[in-house]
């Protein structure tokens, strides 16, 4: 039995094509993962299928109703799976969290919309708010696809070569080193000589050095965490 993913959204058609192509489509066709996309409006009980209302206290926009969303979540069942709410105020998505989810039984993902979700249903149904970056999207559908893609590619056999996943950005707490392919010289730009030296130890050292350089230059937060991990590892010996 593969991962079971339930997605709650007001735009179920958003997921039609993405869930059938690339690695996600491959995993689904193999039975490694099962997707169930739910239209939140199914659980609205008025003739207009209303899923949002004005915020108490005033302010712009609309808020997703707790009673409608709660009924949708309850219909998804299986309380042992993490319930995620894609939200810009959530805890940042990290590779460690993705790896944990990929090893579990699945996820329930709520795609937020409007000004947000009634706080009471977040607490009552144990929703874990997750952010994919410090910016605001029109809805949680794109963010949900990012979570799914990150999880699916970690399932055994989905990527083909397991090593390709292990050496990419964040998997080793560093950004990935630069990659090169043929032609060896392009627009008077040659690849680093070490990559055609045949010396695997020197190639590994070069790639490690480049990964460290890029991380130090582009992501000082990751670099600081990497140095701290090294210090703790040395202290615990």
N, C-alpha and C positions, 0 to 999 in steps of 0.2 A: 504494500500500500504506500503510495507516494504522498507528497505534501497535499493537503487540501487547503485551497485558498478561497475564502469568501470575500467578495468585494461589494461594498454597499455604496451606491452612487445615485445621483439623479440623472446621470448621463451614461447608461449602460452601453450604448452604442459606441462610446469612446473606446471601448476595449476590444471591439470586434476584430480588427486587423492586427493590432500589436500582439495579442495572445496566440496568434496562429502562425507567426513567422519567427525566423532566427532561432536562437537557443531556446526561447520560451516555447515556440511551436514544436520544436524537436522534443523537448522534455514532456510536453503534453501528449504528443503522439505515442511516446514510449510508455506512457502511464506513470511517469515519475512525479507528475503533478496534476492535480485536478482543479480547474477553475470554476467557480460559480459566481456569476455577476448578478447582483440583485438591484432592481430599480426601487429606490427608497419610496417612491410614490405608491407602491403596492400596499404599503402599510398605513397610508393615510385613510381616514374613515369619512371624510367629507366628500361631496360630489366633485369638488375641484381638485382633489388629491393634494391638499396643501401640506407642505413639509416645512414651512418657515413662517415666522411671525415677527412683529415689531419687538424691539428690545425694551424690556422694562427699564425705566429711568431715562428713556429717550436716546437719541443718537441716530446716526445714519445707518442705512442698510437693514438687513433682516437677519434673524437668528434661526438656526435649525431647531425644530421642536423636539423636546426630550421624549415625549410619548411615542411619536412616530418612529424615531430612531431606535428607541428601546425595543419596540416590537420587532423591528428588522433584525436587531442584534440577537434577540431571543430566538428568532426563527433560524439563525445560523447555527445554534446549538454549540456543543463541544466547548465547554468553559476551560478546557486545559490548553487551548491555543491562545497565544497573545492576541489582544485586540488593539489594533493600532488606529490612531486618528492622525491623518496627515495634516499637520498644522505648523505655521511659521513660528509659533511660540514653543514648539516641542523640543525635546532633547535631540541634539544633532545625530544624524545617521552616521554610524561608523562601521568599519569592516568587522570588528569584533561582534557587534550586534547582529550583523547580517549572517555571520558564520553560525552564531547560536540559533538563529531562526531557521537556517537551512538544515540544521541537524534535528529540528523538532518535527512535530506532526503537521504543522501548517500555521496559517494566520487568518485573522479576520481583519480586513482593512476598510476603514471608513474614509471616504473622500469628502473632506470638508468643503463647504461652499458658503457664500454670502459673508456675513461678518463673523461667522464662527458657529459653534455648537453650544447649546444650553449647558452650563457648567454642571448641572445636576446629573445629567445622563453620563457625563464623563466620569464622575465619581461613582455613580450607582452601577455602572457596567464595567468599571475598571479599565477605561480606555487609556492607552499609553500614547501620549502625544509625541509625534516624531516629525522632525524638520529635515529637509534635504538641503537647506542653505539659508543664508541670511538675506532673503528676498521674498516677495509676496507673489504668488501665482493666483490666477483666477479661480482655481479649484485644486483639490487634492489628487485629481486623476493622474496628472503627469508625475507627481511625487510617488503615487502608488506604483506606477510602472517602473520607476527607478528602483524601488524596494524589490519588486518581483524579479527584475532583471539581475540585480545583485545577488539575490538568493539562488535563482535557478542555475546560474552558471557555476555554482559551487556543488551542485548535485553530482554524485559519482557518474562518470562516463559522459556527461553532457558536453564538456568542452573538448574531449578528445585527449589531448596531452595534459595530464594533471599538473605538470611543472609550469605550464604557461600561466596558470592561475596563481601559483605560489610565488612567482617572481614579479607580479605586477604591483602597481602603486598601492600602498597601504598594507599589503599582505605581510611585509617585513618591517613595517613601521617607517618606511622610507618611500619617497616617490620613485617611480620606475626610472631606470637609467635610459639614455637615448638609444634608439634603435636605427639600424641602417640595413639597406639591401642593395641589390644590383640596380644600376651600374656602379662600379667601384668609384668612378669619377663622374660627377654630374655638374655641368656648368662650372667647370674648373674647381669644384669642391670635392676633395677626396675624403674617403672615410678614414678614421684613425688607423694608423698602421698596425697597432696591436691586435686589431680584430682579424687580420689576415696572417698573423704571426704563427698560428698553430699552437701557441703556448696557452693552454687552458687556464693555468694558474694566473698568468698575467692578464688574460681576458677577464677572469672573475674579479681580480683586483681592480682593474680599470672600471668595470661596471659598478662595483661597490663604491669606488671613489666618486664616480659621476652621480650615482644615486644620492650620496651624501651631499655633494655640492648642490644639486638641484633642490634638495629638501632644505638645506641651510639657506639658500637664496630665496626660495619661493614660499616656503611654509615654515617660518621660524617657530610656530607653535608645535608642529610635528618634530622639528629638530630638537627643541627643548625636551620634549617627551622622550625622544630617542636617546638623548644623552643621559637623561634621568634613569631610563631603563638599563643602560650600560653600567651606570654607577651602582644601581641596586644589585645588578647581577654580580658585579665585582665584590661588593660588600658581603654578599651572602655566600661566597665561596669558602 
